[in-house]
């Protein structure tokens, strides 16, 4: 589906999120990022702060000349193509027409713009067996000063949080998060300038997810600036493919997961989870993002997005979601990241069950969902 005209709506603040896992040797160089437009690369590096001021997304179809090359998608909403299996992603500019996206299986973080080059800005060695690998990442809240990246990765022995310096060196921040043949997909988000919230999968062990002494299947916070940060557990009992989505307008944190407690969308409250919605057919959830008035959950196996109206003080629950069929446009969608009313989505057609990759997969695109059913007039 072409990029909807409603992308002319405002985009709200994008919150910076970061989580790390122990690292093994990696390589990266960020010194060549600040190139001029004349040499065909990006003109500058976005100077993100803890929250980016709201702005208006641009239509990629109007941003630059007609694209050419060996891997150009005809959909004007697509801003990255021919990626290996994707994981976390973040907008790389305020309009959302540029993206940072993790290749889960290669350990690379790719910087891409539809009418510009595509380049790996960092790489870390990972164990990509099962659903492990480079699971999620975030730019430092002081990125413009330190060009530091935090990442949640899988190694041969565990899941870990690492910090990747501008030189490419990789330093462990928190090690020993349980690893399994499945259940490694987690999520990270900065919920304060010195507070990193980490959500981990159950590593295929629901018992560990409910054991407060284990870091599997948990939501916890750390101060990533400490030499030996001590996790503070916020919630237990998470399943697999855990995805956090933070509401930049009020700071509320939501989480989507699939596990022993069912496939559910929850609000993270103090030391617990408040379940907002469950899926009786247990389709497997793969991502979530908050919009101006909505929460969107991706379901790769069904090739669809479910869109809910946000809960409020007057209406603390959510109603039946609206569904967006992705089967004819993007196929199986994994992670999402917010752009106010719109968001960026990353496809997982190369690894999702029943998916049929096209020549330009895997991709990142800008998408504006329809309003949730209870908000339509």
SERO-4910 file (N, C-alpha, C, O; in steps of 0.05 Angstrom, whole numbers):
BEGIN
 pado doro    nc1    nc2    nc3   cac1   cac2   cac3    cc1    cc2    cc3    oc1    oc2    oc3
  Unk    A     17    -24      0      0      0      0     18     25      0     36     26     16
  Unk    A     13     44    -18     29     68    -19     28     83      8      9     79     23
  Unk    A     48     99     13     48    115     37     23    132     39     19    148     20
  Unk    A      6    130     60    -18    146     61    -13    175     63      8    184     74
  Unk    A    -31    191     52    -28    219     52    -29    230     80    -19    253     85
  Unk    A    -40    215     99    -42    225    127    -15    227    140    -13    236    163
  Unk    A      7    219    126     33    223    137     40    252    140     61    259    152
  Unk    A     23    270    129     28    298    133     20    307    162     25    330    169
  Unk    A      9    289    178      3    295    205     29    299    221     50    291    212
  Unk    A     26    311    245     49    315    261     61    289    271     47    269    273
  Unk    A     87    289    278    100    267    291    108    276    319    119    298    322
  Unk    A    102    260    339    109    268    366    137    260    373    152    250    356
  Unk    A    145    266    397    172    261    406    179    232    405    162    215    410
  Unk    A    204    227    397    214    199    396    233    196    420    253    210    422
  Unk    A    227    176    438    243    172    462    267    155    455    265    135    440
  Unk    A    290    161    466    314    145    462    314    122    481    309    126    505
  Unk    A    318     98    471    318     74    489    344     60    486    356     59    464
  Unk    A    355     48    507    380     34    505    381     10    524    372     12    547
  Unk    A    392    -12    515    397    -34    532    421    -48    522    427    -46    498
  Unk    A    436    -62    538    460    -74    529    462   -103    539    450   -110    559
  Unk    A    479   -119    526    486   -145    535    515   -149    531    528   -134    516
  Unk    A    526   -168    544    555   -171    544    565   -174    516    552   -188    500
  Unk    A    587   -163    510    597   -163    483    622   -180    480    638   -184    498
  Unk    A    624   -189    455    649   -201    447    662   -182    427    651   -161    423
  Unk    A    684   -190    416    698   -170    399    681   -161    377    667   -178    364
  Unk    A    681   -135    370    666   -124    348    682   -103    335    703    -96    345
  Unk    A    671    -92    313    686    -70    300    666    -51    290    644    -58    280
  Unk    A    673    -25    291    656     -4    281    672     21    280    691     25    295
  Unk    A    665     39    262    677     65    261    656     85    254    643     83    233
  Unk    A    652    104    271    632    125    267    644    150    257    630    170    253
  Unk    A    670    151    253    684    176    246    676    186    219    679    209    213
  Unk    A    667    167    201    660    176    174    631    182    170    622    185    148
  Unk    A    616    185    192    587    190    189    581    218    179    563    222    164
  Unk    A    597    238    188    591    265    181    603    272    154    624    284    152
  Unk    A    589    263    132    598    267    105    581    288     92    559    295    102
  Unk    A    590    299     70    575    319     56    556    305     36    561    282     28
  Unk    A    535    319     29    516    307     11    529    302    -16    520    285    -31
  Unk    A    549    317    -23    562    314    -49    575    287    -54    576    277    -76
  Unk    A    584    274    -32    597    248    -36    578    225    -34    586    202    -33
  Unk    A    551    231    -34    531    210    -35    525    197     -8    511    177     -8
  Unk    A    535    208     14    528    198     40    512    217     55    504    238     44
  Unk    A    506    211     80    489    229     96    504    254    104    528    254    109
  Unk    A    489    276    104    501    302    109    508    307    138    526    323    144
  Unk    A    494    294    156    501    298    184    490    274    201    476    257    190
  Unk    A    497    274    226    487    254    245    467    267    263    473    288    274
  Unk    A    443    256    266    423    269    283    433    272    312    446    255    323
  Unk    A    427    295    323    435    301    351    411    296    369    398    314    377
  Unk    A    407    270    375    384    263    392    390    270    421    412    267    431
  Unk    A    370    279    434    370    283    463    350    264    475    339    247    460
  Unk    A    345    266    501    327    246    513    300    245    500    289    223    496
  Unk    A    289    268    492    265    268    475    270    288    452    281    309    456
  Unk    A    261    280    428    263    297    405    238    313    402    216    302    404
  Unk    A    239    339    397    215    355    393    198    344    371    208    333    351
  Unk    A    171    348    373    153    338    353    158    352    326    167    375    326
  Unk    A    152    338    305    156    350    278    137    336    259    121    319    267
  Unk    A    138    343    234    120    332    214    135    313    195    154    321    183
  Unk    A    127    288    194    140    269    176    137    279    147    117    290    139
  Unk    A    158    274    131    157    280    103    149    255     88    154    233     97
  Unk    A    137    259     64    131    237     47    157    229     32    167    246     17
  Unk    A    167    205     35    191    197     22    189    200     -9    210    204    -22
  Unk    A    165    199    -20    163    202    -49    171    230    -58    178    233    -81
  Unk    A    170    249    -40    177    277    -48    205    284    -38    213    307    -41
  Unk    A    220    265    -28    246    271    -16    268    260    -33    278    238    -29
  Unk    A    276    276    -53    299    268    -70    290    257    -97    267    256   -103
  Unk    A    310    250   -113    304    240   -140    293    212   -140    292    199   -119
  Unk    A    285    203   -163    275    175   -166    299    157   -160    320    160   -172
  Unk    A    294    137   -143    316    119   -135    323    100   -157    305     91   -172
  Unk    A    348     93   -159    357     73   -178    376     54   -164    385     60   -142
  Unk    A    382     32   -176    400     13   -163    390    -15   -163    367    -20   -172
  Unk    A    405    -34   -152    398    -62   -153    376    -70   -133    365    -92   -136
  Unk    A    371    -54   -113    351    -63    -93    334    -39    -85    336    -29    -62
  Unk    A    317    -30   -103    299     -8    -98    270    -18    -98    261    -31   -116
  Unk    A    256    -13    -76    228    -21    -73    210      0    -86    215     24    -82
  Unk    A    190     -8   -101    172     11   -114    155     27    -95    144     48   -102
  Unk    A    151     16    -71    134     30    -51    149     54    -40    170     51    -28
  Unk    A    138     78    -43    153    102    -34    156    104     -4    171    120      6
  Unk    A    141     87     11    144     87     40    168     72     50    177     75     73
  Unk    A    180     56     33    203     39     41    229     55     41    235     69     22
  Unk    A    243     53     64    268     70     67    293     53     71    315     64     73
  Unk    A    290     26     72    313      8     74    305    -18     61    283    -28     65
  Unk    A    323    -30     46    317    -55     31    341    -74     33    363    -68     42
  Unk    A    335    -99     25    355   -120     23    371   -124     48    396   -126     48
  Unk    A    357   -124     71    369   -129     97    368   -158    104    351   -173     94
  Unk    A    387   -167    121    384   -193    133    362   -191    154    352   -169    159
  Unk    A    356   -213    167    334   -213    186    336   -190    206    357   -187    218
  Unk    A    315   -175    209    316   -150    225    309   -155    254    297   -175    261
  Unk    A    317   -136    271    309   -135    299    301   -107    306    284    -95    292
  Unk    A    314    -95    326    306    -68    334    312    -47    313    329    -51    296
  Unk    A    298    -25    314    302     -3    296    296     23    310    280     24    329
  Unk    A    307     45    301    303     72    312    304     92    289    319     89    271
  Unk    A    287    113    290    289    134    271    316    148    273    327    151    295
  Unk    A    327    156    250    353    169    250    351    199    243    371    213    241
  Unk    A    326    208    240    321    237    237    293    243    247    278    224    252
  Unk    A    287    268    250    261    275    262    238    270    244    215    266    254
  Unk    A    242    268    218    221    262    199    216    232    196    195    224    186
  Unk    A    235    216    204    232    187    202    239    176    175    234    152    170
  Unk    A    250    192    156    256    182    129    283    169    128    291    158    108
  Unk    A    297    169    150    323    155    153    320    137    178    306    144    197
  Unk    A    334    115    177    330     95    199    357     83    207    375     79    190
  Unk    A    359     75    232    379     56    242    364     30    246    343     30    259
  Unk    A    374      8    236    361    -18    239    381    -40    245    403    -40    232
  Unk    A    375    -57    263    393    -79    270    387   -103    252    364   -111    248
  Unk    A    409   -115    242    407   -141    229    413   -162    250    436   -165    259
  Unk    A    392   -176    258    395   -195    281    417   -216    276    432   -222    294
  Unk    A    418   -226    251    435   -249    246    464   -241    240    482   -257    243
  Unk    A    469   -216    230    496   -208    224    509   -192    246    534   -189    246
  Unk    A    494   -181    265    505   -164    286    511   -136    277    525   -121    290
  Unk    A    500   -128    254    506   -101    243    483    -82    250    459    -90    252
  Unk    A    489    -57    254    470    -35    256    473    -19    231    494     -8    225
  Unk    A    451    -18    215    452     -6    188    439     22    190    418     26    202
  Unk    A    452     41    177    440     68    173    431     70    144    447     66    126
  Unk    A    405     76    140    395     76    113    375     99    108    360    106    126
  Unk    A    375    109     84    356    129     75    347    121     46    364    111     31
  Unk    A    322    124     40    312    114     14    329    125     -9    336    109    -27
  Unk    A    334    150    -10    349    162    -33    378    167    -26    391    184    -38
  Unk    A    388    152     -7    416    155      0    429    127      2    416    107     -5
  Unk    A    454    126     12    468    100     14    458     85     38    443     95     55
  Unk    A    467     60     40    461     43     63    488     33     73    504     23     59
  Unk    A    492     38     99    519     33    110    517     21    138    500     29    154
  Unk    A    535      2    144    537     -8    171    553     11    188    576     17    182
  Unk    A    541     22    210    556     40    227    568     26    251    584     38    265
  Unk    A    560      1    256    571    -14    278    567    -44    273    549    -52    259
  Unk    A    584    -60    285    581    -89    283    592   -101    309    612    -93    319
  Unk    A    577   -122    319    586   -137    342    582   -166    336    562   -174    324
  Unk    A    600   -183    346    598   -211    342    575   -222    359    572   -216    382
  Unk    A    558   -239    347    535   -250    361    531   -279    354    542   -289    334
  Unk    A    516   -293    371    507   -320    365    478   -318    355    460   -312    371
  Unk    A    474   -321    330    448   -317    317    432   -343    315    412   -343    300
  Unk    A    440   -364    328    425   -389    327    397   -385    340    394   -368    358
  Unk    A    378   -401    331    351   -397    342    340   -369    336    341   -360    313
  Unk    A    331   -355    357    322   -328    353    340   -308    366    333   -285    372
  Unk    A    365   -316    371    385   -298    383    399   -281    363    393   -282    339
  Unk    A    418   -264    373    434   -247    355    435   -219    366    435   -215    391
  Unk    A    436   -200    348    434   -172    356    404   -166    359    390   -161    340
  Unk    A    395   -166    384    366   -166    390    355   -137    390    333   -133    378
  Unk    A    368   -118    402    359    -91    403    382    -73    409    404    -82    417
  Unk    A    378    -47    405    400    -28    409    388      0    415    364      4    410
  Unk    A    404     18    425    396     45    429    420     64    427    443     56    434
  Unk    A    416     88    418    436    108    419    437    120    447    417    122    461
  Unk    A    461    127    456    464    140    481    447    165    483    444    179    462
  Unk    A    436    172    506    422    197    509    439    222    503    429    243    498
  Unk    A    466    218    505    485    239    498    500    232    473    524    237    470
  Unk    A    486    221    453    497    211    428    514    233    414    535    227    403
  Unk    A    504    257    414    518    278    399    546    284    411    564    294    397
  Unk    A    550    277    436    576    281    449    593    256    448    617    258    443
  Unk    A    581    232    452    598    209    456    595    188    434    611    169    432
  Unk    A    574    190    417    569    170    395    571    141    406    582    124    394
  Unk    A    558    137    429    558    111    442    532     96    435    511    108    434
  Unk    A    534     70    431    511     54    425    510     32    446    530     20    453
  Unk    A    486     27    457    481      5    475    466    -17    459    449    -11    443
  Unk    A    472    -42    465    458    -64    451    453    -88    468    468    -93    487
  Unk    A    431   -101    462    424   -127    475    431   -149    455    419   -150    433
  Unk    A    449   -166    462    459   -186    443    459   -214    456    457   -217    480
  Unk    A    461   -234    438    464   -262    446    493   -270    440    502   -266    417
  Unk    A    507   -282    459    533   -293    455    531   -324    457    510   -334    463
  Unk    A    553   -338    453    552   -368    455    544   -377    483    535   -399    487
  Unk    A    547   -360    504    542   -369    531    518   -356    544    507   -368    563
  Unk    A    509   -332    535    487   -319    549    477   -296    532    486   -291    510
  Unk    A    456   -282    542    448   -257    532    460   -235    549    463   -238    573
  Unk    A    468   -213    536    484   -192    550    477   -164    540    466   -160    519
  Unk    A    484   -145    557    482   -117    550    510   -107    546    528   -110    563
  Unk    A    515    -94    523    541    -83    517    540    -54    509    519    -44    501
  Unk    A    562    -41    512    565    -13    503    585    -13    480    608    -23    483
  Unk    A    578     -1    457    596      0    434    605     29    431    590     47    428
  Unk    A    632     33    433    644     59    432    646     68    403    644     52    385
  Unk    A    652     94    399    655    105    372    679     93    358    680     93    333
  Unk    A    698     82    373    721     68    361    714     40    351    730     28    337
  Unk    A    692     30    360    684      2    354    689    -17    376    681    -40    374
  Unk    A    702     -9    397    707    -27    420    681    -34    434    663    -17    436
  Unk    A    679    -58    444    654    -68    457    660    -75    486    678    -90    491
  Unk    A    645    -63    504    649    -67    533    624    -79    545    602    -67    542
  Unk    A    626   -101    560    602   -111    574    592    -92    595    608    -80    610
  Unk    A    566    -90    597    553    -74    618    539    -92    638    542    -89    662
  Unk    A    524   -112    628    511   -131    645    512   -159    631    502   -161    608
  Unk    A    523   -179    644    525   -205    633    507   -225    648    496   -218    669
  Unk    A    504   -249    637    491   -270    652    461   -272    649    448   -286    664
  Unk    A    449   -257    630    421   -260    624    417   -287    611    431   -293    591
  Unk    A    399   -304    621    397   -332    610    391   -332    580    377   -315    569
  Unk    A    403   -352    568    401   -357    539    388   -384    535    393   -403    550
  Unk    A    371   -386    514    359   -412    507    360   -416    477    369   -398    462
  Unk    A    350   -439    468    348   -443    439    327   -425    427    327   -419    403
  Unk    A    307   -417    444    287   -397    436    283   -378    460    295   -382    481
  Unk    A    267   -358    457    260   -340    479    282   -320    485    284   -312    508
  Unk    A    299   -313    465    320   -294    470    313   -265    462    327   -246    469
  Unk    A    291   -262    447    284   -236    437    273   -218    459    252   -224    471
  Unk    A    287   -197    465    279   -178    485    279   -150    474    279   -146    450
  Unk    A    280   -130    492    277   -103    484    289    -84    505    291    -92    528
  Unk    A    299    -61    496    310    -41    515    299    -14    509    291     -7    487
  Unk    A    299      3    530    289     31    527    300     48    549    299     40    572
  Unk    A    309     72    543    316     91    564    290    103    574    274    114    559
  Unk    A    286    100    600    263    111    613    271    134    631    255    145    646
  Unk    A    296    142    630    307    165    644    335    169    634    346    150    622
  Unk    A    347    192    637    374    197    627    394    177    637    413    171    623
  Unk    A    390    167    662    409    147    673    395    121    681    404    106    698
  Unk    A    372    116    668    356     92    674    350     77    648    335     88    631
  Unk    A    361     54    646    355     37    622    336     14    631    342     -1    650
  Unk    A    314     12    617    295     -9    623    300    -32    603    301    -28    579
  Unk    A    303    -56    614    309    -80    598    285   -100    601    276   -105    623
  Unk    A    276   -110    579    256   -132    579    268   -156    566    278   -154    543
  Unk    A    268   -179    580    281   -203    569    261   -225    564    240   -227    577
  Unk    A    268   -242    544    252   -265    539    257   -287    560    275   -285    576
  Unk    A    240   -307    560    241   -328    580    262   -350    575    265   -369    590
  Unk    A    277   -347    553    298   -366    545    287   -395    543    301   -414    548
  Unk    A    261   -397    536    248   -423    534    242   -436    560    236   -460    560
  Unk    A    243   -422    582    238   -433    608    218   -416    624    227   -398    638
  Unk    A    192   -423    623    172   -407    637    177   -407    667    170   -387    681
  Unk    A    189   -428    678    195   -429    706    215   -407    714    212   -394    735
  Unk    A    235   -403    698    255   -382    703    242   -355    701    250   -337    716
  Unk    A    223   -351    683    210   -325    681    196   -317    706    193   -294    712
  Unk    A    186   -337    721    172   -331    746    190   -333    771    180   -329    793
  Unk    A    215   -338    767    235   -340    789    248   -313    792    263   -305    774
  Unk    A    244   -299    814    255   -272    817    285   -272    818    297   -250    815
  Unk    A    298   -294    822    327   -295    822    339   -297    795    364   -295    792
  Unk    A    323   -302    774    332   -304    747    326   -278    731    305   -265    737
  Unk    A    343   -271    712    337   -248    695    322   -256    670    318   -239    653
  Unk    A    314   -280    667    298   -289    644    269   -280    648    259   -282    671
  Unk    A    256   -272    627    228   -265    628    221   -242    647    201   -243    661
  Unk    A    238   -222    648    235   -200    667    235   -173    654    245   -170    631
  Unk    A    224   -153    668    229   -125    662    244   -114    686    235   -116    709
  Unk    A    268   -103    680    284    -91    702    298    -66    693    300    -61    669
  Unk    A    307    -50    711    321    -26    705    350    -28    715    355    -41    735
  Unk    A    368    -14    701    396    -11    710    405     18    704    393     31    687
  Unk    A    426     26    718    440     50    711    464     41    694    483     31    705
  Unk    A    463     45    668    484     34    651    511     49    654    531     40    642
  Unk    A    511     70    669    536     85    673    552     73    696    576     81    700
  Unk    A    541     56    712    555     43    734    573     21    724    566      8    704
  Unk    A    594     16    738    613     -5    730    601    -33    733    606    -51    717
  Unk    A    585    -37    754    572    -62    759    542    -57    766    535    -58    790
  Unk    A    526    -50    747    498    -42    753    483    -66    765    486    -89    757
  Unk    A    466    -59    785    449    -79    798    421    -77    788    408    -56    792
  Unk    A    411    -98    775    383    -96    764    362    -94    785    364   -107    806
  Unk    A    343    -77    780    319    -74    798    295    -85    783    286    -74    763
  Unk    A    285   -108    793    263   -122    779    237   -106    781    229    -98    803
  Unk    A    224   -101    758    198    -87    758    175   -106    752    153   -102    762
  Unk    A    180   -128    737    158   -146    731    170   -173    723    192   -174    712
  Unk    A    155   -195    727    164   -222    721    143   -236    704    121   -226    699
  Unk    A    151   -260    694    132   -277    680    128   -271    650    108   -279    639
  Unk    A    147   -257    638    145   -252    609    152   -277    593    166   -295    603
  Unk    A    141   -278    569    146   -301    551    168   -296    531    190   -288    539
  Unk    A    162   -300    506    182   -297    485    175   -272    468    153   -261    469
  Unk    A    195   -264    452    192   -242    433    181   -217    447    160   -206    439
  Unk    A    194   -209    468    185   -188    485    192   -161    473    215   -156    466
  Unk    A    171   -143    470    175   -117    457    164    -95    475    141    -95    482
  Unk    A    182    -76    483    173    -53    498    164    -31    479    175    -28    458
  Unk    A    145    -15    488    138     10    474    131     31    494    113     28    510
  Unk    A    147     52    494    144     74    513    128     97    500    133    104    478
  Unk    A    109    108    516     93    130    507    108    156    514    110    163    538
  Unk    A    119    170    494    135    194    500    118    217    511    130    236    522
  Unk    A     92    216    507     75    238    517     71    237    547     69    258    559
  Unk    A     70    213    559     65    212    587     84    193    602     82    190    626
  Unk    A    102    180    588    122    163    600    113    135    606    128    119    616
  Unk    A     87    129    601     78    102    607     92     81    589     98     87    566
  Unk    A     96     58    601    111     37    587     92     13    583     80      3    601
  Unk    A     91      4    558     75    -20    550     93    -42    541    116    -37    534
  Unk    A     83    -67    542     99    -89    533     81   -110    520     59   -115    529
  Unk    A     90   -121    498     77   -143    484     94   -168    486    118   -166    482
  Unk    A     82   -190    493     97   -215    495     79   -239    490     55   -236    491
  Unk    A     92   -261    484     78   -286    479     90   -308    497    114   -313    495
  Unk    A     74   -320    515     85   -340    533     65   -356    547     42   -358    538
  Unk    A     73   -367    570     55   -385    586     30   -370    594      9   -383    597
  Unk    A     32   -344    599      8   -328    607     -9   -320    583    -29   -306    587
  Unk    A     -1   -328    559    -16   -321    535     -3   -299    520     17   -287    529
  Unk    A    -14   -293    496     -4   -270    480    -19   -246    490    -44   -245    490
  Unk    A     -5   -225    499    -18   -204    513     -4   -177    509     21   -176    504
  Unk    A    -19   -156    511     -9   -129    512    -14   -119    541    -36   -121    551
  Unk    A      7   -109    554      5   -102    582     16    -74    587     33    -64    572
  Unk    A      6    -61    607     17    -36    618     36    -43    641     28    -58    659
  Unk    A     60    -33    640     79    -38    662     73    -19    685     75      5    682
  Unk    A     65    -30    707     60    -14    731     81    -21    752     98    -38    747
  Unk    A     81     -8    775    101    -13    795    101    -42    804     81    -51    817
  Unk    A    122    -57    797    126    -85    806    105   -104    795    101   -125    807
  Unk    A     92    -97    773     72   -116    762     65   -108    733     74    -87    723
  Unk    A     49   -125    721     39   -119    694      8   -119    696     -4   -136    708
  Unk    A     -4    -99    683    -33    -98    680    -40   -106    652    -35    -91    633
  Unk    A    -52   -129    649    -59   -139    622    -82   -123    610   -103   -120    623
  Unk    A    -77   -112    586    -98    -96    573   -113   -112    552   -137   -106    547
  Unk    A   -100   -131    539   -112   -147    518    -98   -173    515    -74   -175    519
  Unk    A   -113   -194    509   -102   -220    503   -113   -230    477   -134   -222    468
  Unk    A    -97   -248    464   -105   -260    438   -110   -290    444    -91   -305    447
  Unk    A   -135   -299    445   -141   -327    450   -128   -347    431   -121   -369    438
  Unk    A   -125   -338    405   -113   -356    385    -83   -358    387    -70   -373    372
  Unk    A    -71   -341    404    -42   -341    409    -26   -341    383    -11   -360    378
  Unk    A    -28   -319    368    -15   -318    342     14   -312    343     29   -317    323
  Unk    A     25   -302    366     53   -295    368     57   -266    362     54   -258    339
  Unk    A     63   -250    382     67   -221    378     96   -215    372    114   -228    383
  Unk    A    101   -195    355    129   -190    347    138   -161    351    162   -156    348
  Unk    A    121   -143    357    130   -115    362    107    -98    371     84   -105    370
  Unk    A    114    -74    382     93    -55    389    105    -27    388    129    -23    390
  Unk    A     87     -7    384     95     21    384     71     38    392     48     31    386
  Unk    A     76     60    406     55     78    413     53    100    392     74    110    382
  Unk    A     29    109    386     24    132    368     12    154    384     11    153    409
  Unk    A      4    175    370     -8    198    384    -32    190    401    -34    199    424
  Unk    A    -49    173    390    -73    164    405    -76    134    405    -98    124    412
  Unk    A    -55    120    398    -59     91    394    -35     75    403    -13     86    407
  Unk    A    -39     49    405    -18     29    409    -21      8    387    -43     -3    383
  Unk    A      1      3    372      0    -16    351     17    -40    357     40    -37    366
  Unk    A      6    -64    353     20    -89    358     23   -104    332      3   -107    317
  Unk    A     47   -114    325     51   -129    301     50   -159    306     58   -168    327
  Unk    A     39   -173    287     35   -203    289     45   -214    263     31   -216    243
  Unk    A     71   -223    263     84   -231    238     70   -255    225     66   -256    201
  Unk    A     62   -275    242     51   -299    231     24   -294    216     17   -309    198
  Unk    A     10   -274    224    -16   -267    212    -13   -245    191    -32   -237    177
  Unk    A     11   -234    189     17   -212    170     -3   -189    174    -16   -178    155
  Unk    A     -6   -181    200    -24   -159    205    -14   -143    229      3   -151    244
  Unk    A    -26   -119    232    -22   -102    255    -49    -98    269    -69    -95    255
  Unk    A    -49    -99    295    -73    -93    311    -69    -66    325    -49    -61    338
  Unk    A    -89    -48    321    -87    -21    331   -108    -15    352   -131    -19    348
  Unk    A    -98     -7    376   -116     -1    399   -115     29    405    -95     42    400
  Unk    A   -138     38    415   -138     65    427   -123     64    454   -126     44    469
  Unk    A   -108     85    460    -93     85    485   -113     86    509   -133     99    508
  Unk    A   -106     72    531   -122     75    555   -117    102    567    -97    115    563
  Unk    A   -137    111    583   -135    138    595   -147    136    623   -157    115    631
  Unk    A   -146    158    638   -157    159    665   -187    153    664   -198    140    681
  Unk    A   -200    164    643   -229    160    640   -236    132    629   -258    122    633
  Unk    A   -217    121    614   -222     95    601   -197     78    605   -180     77    586
  Unk    A   -193     65    628   -168     51    634   -164     24    619   -143     12    622
  Unk    A   -184     16    603   -181     -9    587   -179     -2    558   -181     21    550
  Unk    A   -175    -22    541   -175    -19    512   -198    -35    500   -207    -54    512
  Unk    A   -207    -26    477   -229    -39    463   -218    -56    440   -194    -56    435
  Unk    A   -236    -71    428   -229    -88    405   -211    -72    385   -218    -50    378
  Unk    A   -189    -84    377   -171    -69    359   -181    -68    331   -197    -84    322
  Unk    A   -171    -48    316   -174    -48    287   -150    -64    276   -129    -64    288
  Unk    A   -154    -77    254   -133    -93    242   -125    -82    215   -141    -73    199
  Unk    A    -99    -82    210    -87    -73    185    -75    -98    172    -57   -110    183
  Unk    A    -84   -104    148    -74   -127    133    -48   -119    119    -48   -101    102
  Unk    A    -26   -133    125      0   -127    114      8   -146     92     29   -144     80
  Unk    A     -9   -166     86     -1   -188     69      6   -180     40     23   -192     28
  Unk    A     -7   -158     30     -2   -150      3     18   -127      1     25   -119    -22
  Unk    A     27   -117     23     46    -94     22     73   -102     34     93   -102     19
  Unk    A     74   -107     60     99   -113     73    102   -141     83    124   -150     89
  Unk    A     80   -156     84     82   -184     93     85   -186    123     70   -174    138
  Unk    A    105   -202    133    108   -206    161    124   -183    173    146   -177    164
  Unk    A    113   -170    194    125   -147    207    135   -155    234    121   -168    250
  Unk    A    160   -147    240    172   -153    266    170   -128    284    148   -121    293
  Unk    A    193   -115    289    193    -92    308    182    -67    295    182    -63    271
  Unk    A    173    -49    313    162    -23    306    176     -2    323    185     -8    345
  Unk    A    176     23    313    186     45    329    170     70    323    162     74    300
  Unk    A    165     86    343    145    108    341    155    132    325    179    139    326
  Unk    A    136    144    311    140    170    298    116    187    303    105    199    284
  Unk    A    107    189    328     82    204    334     59    188    324     54    165    334
  Unk    A     43    199    306     20    184    296     28    162    277     13    143    273
  Unk    A     51    164    265     61    143    247     83    127    261     88    132    285
  Unk    A     94    107    247    117     93    258    133     81    236    124     80    213
  Unk    A    157     72    243    173     56    224    168     26    231    166     19    255
  Unk    A    167      9    211    164    -19    215    187    -34    200    196    -25    180
  Unk    A    195    -57    211    215    -73    199    203   -101    193    190   -113    210
  Unk    A    207   -110    168    196   -136    161    215   -159    169    239   -155    173
  Unk    A    203   -182    172    218   -206    179    210   -229    161    207   -252    169
  Unk    A    207   -223    135    198   -243    116    218   -265    111    211   -287    102
  Unk    A    244   -260    116    264   -280    111    264   -302    132    275   -324    128
  Unk    A    252   -297    155    253   -317    177    225   -324    188    223   -345    201
  Unk    A    205   -309    183    178   -314    194    165   -338    180    169   -343    156
  Unk    A    150   -353    195    136   -376    184    114   -366    165    102   -346    169
  Unk    A    111   -381    143     90   -375    123     95   -349    108     78   -340     92
  Unk    A    118   -337    111    124   -312     97    136   -319     69    149   -339     66
  Unk    A    132   -301     51    143   -304     24    160   -279     17    148   -259      8
  Unk    A    186   -280     21    202   -257     16    201   -248    -13    200   -264    -31
  Unk    A    201   -221    -16    204   -210    -43    233   -202    -48    249   -204    -29
  Unk    A    239   -193    -72    266   -187    -79    280   -166    -63    304   -164    -61
  Unk    A    264   -148    -50    276   -126    -35    275   -131     -5    283   -113     11
  Unk    A    266   -154      4    266   -160     33    294   -166     43    313   -173     28
  Unk    A    297   -162     70    278   -150     88    279   -120     87    300   -109     78
  Unk    A    257   -106     95    255    -77     91    247    -62    116    238    -74    136
  Unk    A    251    -35    115    240    -17    135    223      3    120    231     13     99
  Unk    A    200     10    131    182     28    118    169     46    139    167     40    162
  Unk    A    159     69    129    142     87    146    113     79    141    105     74    118
  Unk    A     98     78    162     70     70    160     52     86    179     59     91    202
  Unk    A     29     94    169      9    107    185    -16     89    187    -30     85    168
  Unk    A    -21     78    211    -44     60    214    -70     76    213    -70    100    218
  Unk    A    -92     62    208   -118     74    210   -124     80    240   -112     67    257
  Unk    A   -141     98    246   -148    103    274   -160     77    286   -173     62    272
  Unk    A   -156     73    312   -168     50    325   -198     51    323   -210     72    320
  Unk    A   -211     28    323   -240     26    318   -256     45    336   -276     57    326
  Unk    A   -249     47    361   -265     64    379   -260     93    376   -272    110    389
  Unk    A   -241    101    358   -235    129    353   -246    139    326   -244    162    320
  Unk    A   -257    120    310   -266    128    284   -293    142    285   -310    137    303
  Unk    A   -297    161    267   -322    176    266   -337    170    240   -359    180    236
***
